[in-house]
Amino acid sequence: MYQKKLDPEMDLNEYFDSGDYSVVPMGKLLLPSGKLVASDPLYHLEYGNVPPFSKRVPRGQFLTEVAVAQVEDGEPLYAAARILFSDRPAVRYQLALRPGEHVSELAADEIYGLPVESGLACFCDEKTARLFAVFCAQWRQDHPGKNLYDDYFAFFFARSARKCPGAQRPEGSFLNWHLPDVKENVVLFDSGFGNGVYPAYWGFDEEGKVVSLVLQMISPAELEDEEE
């Protein structure tokens, strides 16, 4: 019963290997501590209260990618995003948990995941998350009455869209953003259809080593409903 909660309902490799989606690189992410955070950047991360996943990952810089679905007469939809820690393929996936999360406590229709309320998700290191919260607090103090997205991040998202126009909305759908004057960065991207709760899964190779993390945002069934 509990194992079913830990396993994804589909083969997550389908997003990146089937050819049904455009796989777009979002650049590399620096993980100086090996403590990975996935969060809504403008609703949770900016207040500094998001714990990292329980499992540690290697330190270093790692490629991030997004699987993009092109809906007829519509804008690109981001179905899944991932971080690659190795070039070895994932042969199985398991739900990524944070401290204090136990699948035995979930109801039948519940799952742990990333809550999104701003329409954006992001990946970053725990150290970077703390720096991001400090940046946001200082920005709001320096710009009273201004909106952090509209008056700051929108410019950078639009610039990102100009650099990679085929896989983004005109106003921008992903951004590899570096904090001012430091090397740490945050990878921000559209979250599926918008707000919701999105599960993340560790990818393991044949030896049981972590090789990736996939954030699932739109299932193939949901995409079919959107196209009808």
C-alpha positions, 0 to 999 in steps of 0.5 A, a space after each residue: 500500500 505504502 509502496 504504491 504511494 512512493 511510486 509514480 503512476 507512469 514511467 517518468 522517462 516518457 517525458 524526456 525519452 519518448 519524443 512526444 515532448 520537446 526537451 529544453 535545457 534551462 542551464 546548470 544549477 549550482 548545489 554547493 551544499 547538496 541539499 536540494 530545494 524545490 519550491 514556489 519561488 514567489 510564495 514560499 521560497 522568498 520567506 525562507 521557510 522551505 526545507 530541502 528534500 531529505 536525501 542529499 545529492 552530490 555537490 556541484 553544478 548539474 544540468 536542468 531540463 524541462 519537457 515541453 508539450 506543444 498544444 495546438 493553437 496554444 502556448 508551450 506547457 511545461 509537463 515536467 522538469 528535472 535535474 540530472 546528477 549523472 549521465 546514467 539512465 534512471 531505471 526506477 523512480 521514488 517519491 522525494 520526501 522532506 523531513 517529517 513526511 511519511 507516506 503512512 500518514 497520507 489519505 488515499 487521495 493525497 500525495 506529498 508534493 510542491 505546492 504552487 500558488 504563483 504559477 512558478 516553481 523552482 530548483 535551488 540549493 538550501 544555501 541559495 534559498 536562504 540567500 534568496 529570502 534575504 534578497 527578496 526582503 531587501 528588495 521589498 524594503 528598497 521598493 515599497 509598493 512594488 511587485 517582485 515579479 512585475 517590477 523585477 523578475 518580469 524583465 529577466 523572464 522576457 530576456 530569457 524568452 528572447 534567447 530561447 523563443 520556441 519553448 517559452 511564452 513571449 513574456 518568458 517561461 523559464 529563467 536561470 537567475 543568479 543572485 547579484 554578486 554571488 555565484 549561487 543561482 535559482 532555476 525558475 519555470 512555469 508550473 504546468 497548468 499553474 497552481 497546484 501540488 506537484 510531486 517530485 521523484 528521485 531517479 535511481 540507476 541500476 546500482 541504486 544510486 540517485 541520478 536525477 530528480 523529476 518534478 511531474 506537473 502535467 500527466 499525459 492524460 491531463 494533456 489529452 484533456 487539454 487538447 480536446 
